[in-house]
């Protein structure tokens, strides 16, 4: 029970209320919005915790406390504004840029007030282009990287240009401040990179899943689940090529369901759909793993059976399908016994290309159908 409760309480239950609800689970935009919301939330929590600790435990005095208050205001306003843009306006990139800009201005202000280029805050500017690259893209990372470089350059040349650089916290140990700045920068970058990798992995998995689903839908009959005509012709041609190289053979069975249209018209399309589903399922379960079952038309099915070289082999396979047909089907309208006409052709005995094989099997099937109508076996 505790484990199930823990699984239900996850980070998304906190992040999801912060972004737009117009995206469904599995949508790539949902994960990008989650990343942005998680970035804003985590940065706000981390920076707020640091500022609170700094205000209580570091001997900054009144100037230091003033800086802490200003930075706290920067972080709070930036986070709230970014979340509003993300949640209400559904503008992920704009929200991310706003938050990065606010954090950048806060760090610049802190650097100007605590030593310029020698300020520990100037080190933290390294997180700006990294976060922009991971959360928006490489172009945004380049833009913010250039802005960070320009900022460092201005901080470096500011004293030479006559601008006064203050140092509001002389009591703070410089080495400790630099160490903390480097540590914070690395932790924040590591967190963003870790979350980015997790999000990217999820997106890749979803993309792979979608590709598999599209591939399945493109190659299978939507109603019965067996292979459709297009993919069947591809497999048939591939089987012909394989047998030509290995001097092997196979049998192509052509199955046409008798009186299917009559049953469909008499009992309704739902009844006909059940017939197709049950028959397809039986064909799939009763054939070998190396066989290929396909629906190539409304009531027409084909089966490719490997390692059948003679007409005797084909007749044995035909009898196997007849046994399947003789089993009554339990449908919604009651029991129903299906009848079918089965034709076949053998590669290379009856043709060496798919058109010749299908034509021979089709003609054989119609010959069987004609004999059954005439009352002959």
Buried (B, 14 or more C-beta within 10 A) or exposed (E): EEEEEEEEEEEEEEBBEBBBEEBEEEEBBBBBBBBBBBBBBBBBEBBBEBBEEBBEEBEBEEBBBEBBEBBBEBBBEBBEBBBBBBBEEBBBBEBBBBBBBBBBEBBBBBBBBBBBBBBBBBBBBBBBBBBBBBBBEEEBBEBBBEBBEEBBEBBEEBEEEEEEBEBBBEEBEBEEBBEBBBEBBEEBBEBBBEBBEEBEEBBEEBEEEEEEEEEEEEBBBEEBBBBBBEBBBEBBEEBBEEBEEEEBBBBBBBBBBBEBEEBBEEBEEEBBBBBBBBBBBBBBEBBEEEBBBBBBEEBBBBBBBBEBBEBEBBEEBBEBBEEBBEEEBEBEEEEBEBEBBBBBBBBBBBBEEBEBBBBBBBBBBBEBBEEBEEEEE
